C-alpha cells in the first residue's frame, strides 16, 4: 500500500498509525462485504452459465430477460435499499439503535410496494419486446424466464434491506456464511432443475428464486434470534409506516444513481437484439457485460464498506475520519481493479469457454476483453465514489 504523505495526514489531523488503524477497520468490513457481493451475484451468474450451455437461443433469450430483470427490477430494489446505508448508518453511529429496526421495516414495505408494477411489466414483456422489433422467438422465451423469476424479485425485496441492516452494524460474518451456503446449495439445485429435470431456462430462474428466499430466511433467522442484533431489533409499529416517506427521500436518489449506471449497461444488451444476427450478438454482449458486472460486485463491496464507515463516523461527529475512509477504500479499489484487468487480458483467448462452447462466441469475447478491462478500472472508481 502506498504511504500517504505527511502533509495529507496533517491536513486531516491524523498520524500514520491512525491511518493504519483506519485501514485495518475498513479492511475488516470491506473484505467480507466484497465476498458477500460476489457470492450473491454468483447465484445469478450460475443460472446464466447453466443456460448458456443449452445453445444460442436459450442464452440470448435469458440474456435479454436478465437485462430486463436488472433494469426494471433488481437495480431498482438495490438502489432503493441503498437509502438504509445513510439512515441506519448514521443512526447506529449516533447510538440510536432502535431506529435501525424501524428503518428496516419501512424499507422492506417500500420495496414490496414497487414489486407489483414490475411483475405486471414482466408478464406482458413479450409484447413490449416485439413492438420494439425484437425477435418473436427470443421475446417469448424471455417472457417465460421472467415469469419464473418473479419469486426472486419478491425475495429480493426482503433480502436487500436485511443485507443493509446488518451491513451498517458491521455484522458481515453472518452474511458471508449465508451467501456461501446458499451458493453451495444453488449450484447442484440449478444443475438438477436445468439438466436432470430438463426444465431448461425455466429451471434456472426457479433455482434463483429458491436460493434468494433461502438467503433471506437465513439472515432473517439471524436477526430474530442473534444476541448481536438485540439492541437494534424493534417491534413492528405504526412508526414503520410513518418512515416510508422519509425512506423514499433517501432511497429514490440512491436508486437513480444505481439505476442509471445499470441501465446504461443493460440497454446495450437489449439493443444487440436489433443486429443482423441477434442470437450471436446478444450472447456475446451479454457475456461481456456479465463479466463486467461480476467484477463490479467487488468495488461495490468496497463502496458498501466505505458507506458504512463514513455514515458511522458522520453519525458520531467525526468528519475527518470519514475523509480518510474514502482515501483508504479508493486506494484498495484501484489496486484490485488493475490486478483483475491484467489477469483478464492474459486469459482473453479462453475466457469465453466458461460461458459457452460455441467457438465463434469465444472468439468475439476475446476481441472484446480489452474494452472490458478498461471498463473495470473506471467502474471501480465510480462504485466507491457513488457509495
C-alpha positions in Angstrom: 0.0 0.0 0.0 1.4 3.4 -1.0 2.0 5.6 2.0 0.0 8.8 2.4 2.2 12.0 2.5 2.7 13.5 5.9 1.1 16.7 4.7 -2.1 14.9 4.0 -2.2 13.4 7.5 -1.7 16.9 9.0 -4.5 18.2 6.8 -6.9 15.6 8.3 -5.4 15.7 11.7 -4.2 12.0 11.7 -0.9 10.3 12.2 0.4 7.3 10.1 -0.6 5.0 13.0 -4.1 6.3 13.0 -4.2 5.9 9.2 -3.1 2.3 9.6 -5.8 1.7 12.2 -8.4 3.0 9.8 -7.0 0.8 7.1 -7.5 -2.2 9.3 -11.0 -1.2 10.3 -12.0 -0.6 6.7 -10.4 -3.9 5.5 -12.3 -5.9 8.2 -15.6 -4.6 6.7 -14.5 -4.4 3.1 -13.1 -7.9 2.7 -16.3 -9.8 3.8 -18.6 -7.3 2.1 -16.7 -7.9 -1.2 -17.1 -11.6 -0.7 -20.8 -11.2 0.1 -21.4 -9.1 -3.0 -19.5 -11.6 -5.2 -21.2 -14.7 -3.7 -24.7 -13.2 -4.1 -24.1 -12.2 -7.7 -22.6 -15.7 -8.4 -26.0 -17.2 -7.7 -27.5 -15.3 -10.6 -24.4 -16.0 -12.7 -24.6 -19.7 -12.2 -28.1 -19.7 -13.6 -26.9 -17.8 -16.7 -23.9 -20.1 -17.2 -26.1 -23.2 -16.9 -28.4 -21.9 -19.6 -25.5 -20.8 -21.8 -24.6 -24.4 -22.5 -28.1 -25.2 -23.8 -27.5 -23.2 -27.0 -27.5 -19.7 -28.5 -31.3 -19.4 -28.4 -31.5 -20.2 -24.7 -28.5 -17.9 -23.9 -29.8 -15.0 -25.9 -33.3 -15.1 -24.5 -32.1 -15.4 -20.9 -29.6 -12.6 -21.6 -32.5 -10.3 -22.7 -34.6 -11.4 -19.8 -31.8 -10.9 -17.3 -31.2 -7.4 -18.7 -34.8 -6.5 -18.3 -35.0 -8.0 -14.8 -32.0 -6.0 -13.8 -33.2 -2.8 -15.5 -36.8 -2.8 -14.2 -36.5 -4.8 -11.0 -33.3 -5.7 -9.2 -31.4 -2.5 -9.9 -34.5 -0.6 -8.5 -34.5 -2.7 -5.4 -30.8 -2.3 -4.9 -30.9 1.4 -5.4 -33.8 1.9 -3.0 -32.3 -0.3 -0.3 -29.2 2.0 -0.5 -31.2 4.6 1.4 -30.7 2.4 4.5 -27.0 2.9 4.3 -27.5 6.6 5.2 -30.4 6.2 7.6 -29.2 3.1 9.5 -25.5 4.0 9.3 -25.9 7.5 10.9 -28.4 6.2 13.5 -26.0 3.4 14.5 -23.1 5.9 14.7 -25.2 8.2 16.9 -26.2 5.3 19.2 -29.9 5.4 18.2 -30.1 1.7 17.9 -33.9 1.2 17.9 -34.2 3.4 14.8 -32.4 0.7 12.8 -35.3 -1.7 13.3 -37.9 0.9 12.4 -36.0 1.9 9.2 -35.7 -1.8 8.2 -39.5 -2.3 8.4 -40.0 1.0 6.4 -37.5 -0.1 3.7 -39.0 -3.6 3.4 -42.5 -2.3 2.9 -41.3 0.4 0.4 -39.5 -2.3 -1.7 -42.5 -4.6 -1.6 -44.7 -1.7 -2.9 -42.7 -1.4 -6.1 -42.8 -5.1 -6.9 -46.4 -5.4 -8.3 -45.9 -2.9 -11.1 -42.7 -4.6 -12.1 -44.4 -8.0 -12.1 -47.1 -6.7 -14.4 -44.5 -5.4 -16.8 -42.7 -8.8 -16.8 -46.0 -10.6 -17.5 -46.5 -8.7 -20.8 -42.9 -8.1 -21.7 -43.0 -10.2 -24.9 -45.5 -7.8 -26.4 -43.2 -4.9 -25.4 -40.2 -6.5 -26.9 -41.9 -7.4 -30.2 -43.1 -3.8 -30.6 -39.5 -2.7 -30.2 -38.6 -5.1 -33.1 -37.0 -7.9 -31.1 -37.1 -11.5 -32.5 -40.5 -13.0 -31.6 -39.0 -16.3 -30.5 -36.4 -14.7 -28.2 -39.2 -12.4 -26.8 -41.4 -15.3 -25.9 -38.6 -17.2 -24.2 -37.6 -14.1 -22.3 -41.1 -13.7 -21.0 -41.2 -17.3 -19.8 -37.9 -16.8 -17.9 -39.2 -13.5 -16.3 -42.4 -15.2 -15.2 -40.4 -17.8 -13.3 -38.2 -15.0 -11.9 -41.0 -13.2 -10.1 -40.4 -15.1 -6.8 -36.8 -14.0 -6.9 -37.9 -10.4 -7.2 -40.2 -10.7 -4.1 -37.4 -12.4 -2.2 -35.0 -9.6 -3.1 -37.4 -7.0 -1.6 -36.7 -8.7 1.7 -33.1 -9.8 1.3 -31.7 -6.4 0.2 -32.9 -4.5 3.3 -31.7 -7.3 5.5 -28.2 -7.0 4.0 -28.1 -3.2 4.5 -29.5 -3.6 8.1 -26.6 -6.0 9.0 -24.0 -4.1 6.9 -24.5 -0.8 8.8 -23.8 -2.7 12.1 -20.7 -4.2 10.6 -22.2 -7.7 11.0 -20.6 -9.1 7.9 -19.8 -12.7 9.0 -23.4 -14.0 9.1 -24.0 -12.5 5.6 -20.7 -14.2 4.4 -21.7 -17.6 5.8 -25.3 -17.4 4.5 -24.2 -16.3 1.0 -21.6 -19.1 0.8 -24.1 -21.8 2.0 -26.7 -20.5 -0.5 -24.3 -20.6 -3.4 -23.3 -24.2 -2.4 -27.0 -25.1 -2.4 -27.7 -23.3 -5.6 -25.1 -24.9 -7.9 -26.5 -28.5 -7.5 -30.1 -27.2 -7.4 -29.6 -25.4 -10.7 -27.9 -28.5 -12.3 -30.8 -30.7 -11.2 -33.6 -28.4 -12.4 -31.9 -27.4 -15.7 -30.4 -30.7 -16.8 -31.8 -33.6 -14.8 -35.5 -32.5 -14.7 -35.0 -30.9 -18.2 -36.7 -27.6 -17.2 -34.1 -25.6 -19.2 -34.0 -21.9 -18.6 -37.2 -22.1 -16.5 -35.3 -24.3 -14.1 -32.5 -21.7 -13.8 -35.0 -19.0 -12.9 -36.8 -21.2 -10.4 -33.4 -22.1 -8.8 -32.5 -18.5 -8.5 -35.8 -17.7 -6.8 -35.5 -20.5 -4.3 -31.9 -19.5 -3.4 -32.9 -15.9 -2.9 -35.6 -16.8 -0.5 -33.3 -19.2 1.3 -30.8 -16.4 1.8 -33.4 -14.1 3.1 -34.7 -16.7 5.5 -31.2 -17.5 6.9 -30.5 -13.8 7.5 -34.0 -13.2 9.0 -33.5 -16.0 11.5 -30.2 -14.5 12.5 -31.7 -11.1 13.1 -34.5 -12.5 15.1 -32.5 -14.9 17.3 -29.0 -13.5 17.5 -27.8 -11.5 20.5 -25.7 -9.3 18.2 -29.0 -7.7 17.0 -30.6 -7.4 20.4 -30.1 -3.6 20.6 -31.3 -2.9 17.0 -34.3 -5.3 16.9 -37.5 -3.4 17.1 -41.2 -4.4 17.2 -43.3 -3.6 14.2 -45.3 -0.4 15.0 -47.0 2.4 13.2 -43.7 4.2 13.1 -42.7 2.0 10.3 -45.5 3.4 8.1 -44.5 6.9 9.0 -41.0 6.2 8.0 -41.8 5.2 4.4 -41.8 8.8 3.1 -38.5 9.5 4.9 -37.0 6.3 3.4 -38.1 7.3 -0.1 -36.5 10.7 0.4 -33.1 9.0 0.7 -33.9 5.8 -1.3 -35.0 7.4 -4.6 -31.8 9.4 -5.2 -29.8 6.3 -4.3 -31.9 4.3 -6.8 -31.4 6.9 -9.5 -27.6 6.6 -9.1 -27.6 2.8 -9.2 -30.2 2.5 -11.9 -28.7 5.0 -14.4 -25.4 3.1 -14.3 -27.1 -0.3 -14.5 -29.5 0.8 -17.3 -26.6 2.1 -19.4 -25.1 -1.4 -19.5 -28.2 -3.4 -19.8 -29.6 -1.3 -22.6 -26.6 -2.4 -24.7 -27.8 -6.0 -24.3 -31.3 -5.1 -25.3 -30.1 -3.1 -28.4 -28.0 -6.1 -29.5 -31.3 -7.8 -30.3 -31.7 -5.5 -33.3 -28.4 -6.6 -35.0 -28.5 -8.9 -38.1 -27.5 -12.0 -36.1 -29.3 -11.3 -32.8 -28.6 -14.7 -31.2 -24.8 -14.3 -31.6 -24.6 -10.6 -30.9 -26.8 -10.8 -27.8 -24.9 -13.9 -26.5 -21.5 -12.2 -26.9 -22.5 -8.8 -25.4 -24.4 -10.4 -22.5 -21.4 -12.5 -21.5 -19.1 -9.4 -21.7 -21.5 -7.4 -19.5 -21.8 -10.4 -17.2 -18.1 -10.4 -16.7 -18.0 -6.7 -16.1 -20.9 -6.9 -13.7 -19.4 -9.8 -11.8 -16.3 -7.7 -11.2 -18.5 -4.7 -10.3 -19.6 -6.6 -7.2 -16.0 -6.2 -5.9 -15.8 -2.4 -5.9 -19.5 -2.4 -4.9 -18.4 -4.3 -1.8 -15.7 -1.7 -1.2 -18.2 1.1 -1.6 -20.6 -0.6 0.8 -17.8 -0.8 3.4 -17.0 2.9 2.7 -20.6 3.9 3.1 -20.8 2.0 6.4 -17.7 3.6 7.9 -18.5 7.1 6.6 -22.1 7.1 7.8 -21.0 5.7 11.2 -18.3 8.4 11.6 -20.6 11.2 10.5 -23.2 10.0 12.9 -20.6 10.0 15.6 -19.5 13.6 14.6 -16.1 12.6 13.1 -16.0 14.1 9.5 -12.1 13.9 9.3 -12.2 10.2 9.8 -14.9 10.0 7.1 -12.5 11.6 4.6 -9.7 9.1 5.4 -12.1 6.2 4.9 -12.7 7.3 1.3 -9.0 7.6 0.7 -8.3 4.1 2.1 -11.1 2.4 0.2 -10.3 4.2 -3.0 -6.7 3.0 -3.0 -7.8 -0.6 -2.3 -10.3 -0.5 -5.2 -7.8 0.9 -7.7 -5.1 -1.7 -6.9 -7.7 -4.5 -7.1 -9.0 -3.3 -10.5 -5.6 -3.1 -12.1 -4.7 -6.6 -11.0 -8.0 -8.1 -12.3 -7.7 -6.2 -15.6 -4.2 -7.7 -16.2 -5.4 -11.2 -15.4 -8.5 -10.9 -17.7 -6.3 -9.6 -20.5 -3.9 -12.5 -20.2 -6.8 -15.0 -20.2 -8.8 -13.4 -23.0 -8.5 -16.3 -25.5 -10.1 -18.9 -23.1 -12.4 -16.7 -21.1 -15.4 -17.4 -23.2 -15.4 -21.1 -22.6 -16.7 -20.6 -19.1 -20.0 -19.4 -20.6 -20.3 -21.1 -24.0 -18.9 -23.9 -26.1 -19.5 -22.0 -29.3 -16.1 -21.1 -30.8 -17.5 -18.1 -32.6 -18.8 -16.7 -29.3 -15.5 -17.4 -27.5 -13.5 -15.6 -30.3 -15.6 -12.4 -30.1 -15.3 -12.4 -26.3 -11.6 -12.4 -26.7 -11.8 -9.4 -29.0 -14.0 -7.5 -26.5 -11.8 -8.3 -23.4 -9.5 -5.2 -23.7 -12.6 -3.0 -23.5 -13.8 -5.0 -20.5 -10.5 -4.3 -18.8 -10.8 -0.6 -19.3 -14.4 -0.5 -18.0 -13.4 -2.4 -14.9 -10.9 0.3 -13.9 -13.4 3.1 -14.4 -16.2 1.2 -12.7 -14.1 0.6 -9.6 -13.6 4.4 -9.1 -17.3 5.1 -9.8 -18.5 2.4 -7.4 -16.6 3.7 -4.4 -17.3 7.4 -5.0 -21.1 6.9 -5.7 -21.5 5.0 -2.4 
